[in-house]
Amino acid sequence: MSSNPTDSGVRGTIDPIGDDIIFREFRLRGWNIDACKPFNQAQSDAHHPIRIVVDHDGKKYVLQGNHRVAGAQEDGLRSIDGILYTPKQWEDFTGLSFIPGGTNNPIIE
């Protein structure tokens, strides 16, 4: 469970290279990605944890931390930590319906 008592997400790992990663942001800024490299898990967690919704097909939607996950991909990392949610857990945590969408190939500007 995450550090927030009302947050039902579970601490887990994703493989930025091997998993089916869906970025919610269609455009990412190269300078923001560069600022996240080399990827540092402790520094990432200190700001805002990476938050990912995993759907019933195993797709992983990055809802927080898009630039950091992209940086980890560019660094070739095979495992990074985040807080994982089911769509229902995300809806309960945020009060917003989870609507799948995004891209696995964002435009880097």
Sequence and secondary structure as in RCSB ss.txt:
>XXXX:A:sequence
MSSNPTDSGVRGTIDPIGDDIIFREFRLRGWNIDACKPFNQAQSDAHHPIRIVVDHDGKKYVLQGNHRVAGAQED
GLRSIDGILYTPKQWEDFTGLSFIPGGTNNPIIE
>XXXX:A:secstr
  SSTT   EEEEE TTTS EEES SEE HHHHHHT S  HHHHHHH   EEEE TT  EEEEE HHHHHHHHHT
T S EEEEEE HHHHHHHHSS      BSS EE 
